[in-house]
Amino acid sequence: MNIYHYAPETGLFLEAGLAEADPMEDGDTNNPEHWLIPAYATHITPPKIGDNQQALWDGQAWKVQDIPPAPTPPPEPTLAERKAAMAALIKAEAGRRILTRYPEWIQRNMTARSMALLDKGSKNWDANDQQDAQTNRAAWAWIESIRSRSDTLETQVQAMNAETLDTFDPGDDTHWSTQT
């Protein structure tokens, strides 16, 4: 007996096959109950379909449906959209560089130490306090230099044509010459 397999999620007709006779049944082989029909298959013949149509099993009967058109691919991003995306990548690269050198926990500790030094007053600093203040100022200057370089790169991206933008790599160290 012919059987017709369909996709479990959609009911879409997949292929025809042959059922095996049920060894527990003797009798009328024209009766579908005397055959082993696997899950996601039926003995009911699907209808003829035309071009751009498909047969779908709904659990009771076959239905004919037009094949939906392929989704339209999204349009290529405009140059302005690509520049905005590159600016976001530059900002992310600046953040990555800052956090690599000064993770957030170090920045929080430096902020807390700076507040303690401010409360103490610079006239009351000992040599260790002066060293901590100098270290924190150097770190802040470096962070500001990366932020400034990021701003400069973002401005440069706005003036780039498509070809230059295609070859621009925000992770290239040569773009971040202020890093030491």
N, C-alpha and C positions, 0 to 999 in steps of 0.2 A: 504494500500500500504506500502511496506517495504521502509524504508529510512536508510541511513548509515551516522552516525555521525563521524566527524573527528576533530582533534585538530586544533584550529584556527591558531596557530603560525606555525605549521609544516605540517599540512595536514594529519597527521598520523591517520589511521583508528582506531576508538575507539570502536564502538559498533553498532549493528543494532537496529532499533526501528520501530515503526508503526506511519505513518502519520495520521493525522485526516482529514476527508473530509472537504472541504471548504464549509461552510454553505451558502455562497453567490453564489455557482455554482450548477447548476443542469445539469445533463448529464452524459457524459462518465467518469466513475470512473477509466478507464484505462489511461486517459490523466493526466500526472503529474501536469498540470495546474489546475486541479480540486481538488488538495490536498494541505494542509498546510504543507509546508516543512520549518522547522526552519533554522535559520542561522547555518552555519557550518555542514550542512547535505546535502545529495544528494539522488536522487532516483536511481542513477546508481549503479548497483551491483559491489562491489569490486571484483577483480580477485582472483582466488585461489592462495594461497601462500604456499611456502614450509617452511621447518624448516629453522630458521635463516633468514627469510625474513619478510618484512612488506609492507603493502599497503599504498601509499601516494596519496592523492587527490591534483592535481595541479591547480584546478579551472575549468578544462575542462574534465579531465579523471583521472582514477586511474593509478598509476605507481607502479611497484613492485621493491623493493630495498632490497638489503642485509642489515640485521641489523648490524650496525657498532659494532666492538668488544668493549667491555668495556675498558675504558682507563686503561693503566697500572699504578698502583700506583707508586709514586716516590720511589726510593730506600731509604732504611734506611740510615740516615747520618752516615758517617764514624766516628770513634772515634776522629780523628783529627778535623772533622767538628763540632762535639759536643763540643770539647774542645774550639774551636774558638767561638762558640755560648755562652758557659759559660763565657769565658773571656769578651765578650761583655756585658753579664748580670752583671758581677762584676763591669765593668766600669760604667754601668748605675746605679748600686746600690751606688757606690761611689759618683756619681754626685747627686743622689737623697739625700743622707745624707748631702752632702755639701750644696745643695740648701735649704734643710729643715732648717738647722741651720743658714745659711747665704744666704738668697735669693739674686738674682742678684742685686736688687736695693741697698741692704745693701753693697754688695761688691763694687758696683760703688761708693757709698758714702765714703766707707773706702779708696778706691783708690784716690778719689778726696781729701780727708782729708790728706792722706799721702803725696800727691804731694804738698799740701799747706804747710805742715810741712817741707818738704824737701826744698821748696823755702824759707821758713822762716829761716831755719838753726837751728840745735839743740841747739846752744849756746844762741839762742834768745827765747827758749820755756819757757812759764810759766807753772804752775802746771797743768792746763787743757790740754795744749799741750802735756806735758809728759804723762798724763793719756791716752790721745787719741792714742799716739804712742804705749804705752804699750798694750792697747786694740787691736790695729791693728796688732801688732806683735803676740799676743796670738792667734788671729783669724787666721792669716796666718800660724802659727805653727800647729794649729789644722787641717787646710785644707791640709797642707803638710803631716801630719800624716795619714790622710785618703787616700790621693793619694799614699803614700808609702805602706800602708796596701793593697790597691788595686793592686799595682804592685806585692807585695808578694803573694797575693791570685792567681793572674793570673799565676805566675810562678808555684805555687803549683798545679794548675789545669793541667798544662802540664805534670805533673808526675803522675796524677791519672789514675787508671784503670777504666773500664766502670762501675763497680759496685759502686765504690766510687763516681764517677761523677754523677751517678743516684741519690745518696742520698745527694749530696752537695746542700745546699740552700744559695745562695749569700746574701739573706736578713736576715740570722740568725745573731743576734747581737754578738754571741760568736766569729764570724769571724772578728769582727771589734773592738777588745779589746782596741784600742787606743782611742775610743770615750769616752768622759767624760761628 
